[in-house]
Amino acid sequence: MARNVTDDPSEDVVASAKAERATRRGPFGRLALFLRQVIAELKKVVTPTRKELISYTAVVLVFVVIMMALVSGLDFLFGFVVAYVFGNGPVG
């Protein structure tokens, strides 16, 4: 199971953001602050274990197969209805 990490920004990033807001810096200063915040957020990312990754992949594949079957069934049904209404009647 993935670790529970709070989604609160670290205090040093918040403090530097407040300091940045107080002293209006140029575009390079804002870019540097943005990059520091991006790196701080990326440090919070937790990669899934191999078992979690396999189970997530299986869930997605099963969902895609179910949706393909549903869309294919509806396509066949609507095609049959359109052929019946506008075509030569039921095909058979």
Helices and strands as residue ranges (DSSP letters): H 11-22, H 27-42, H 50-86
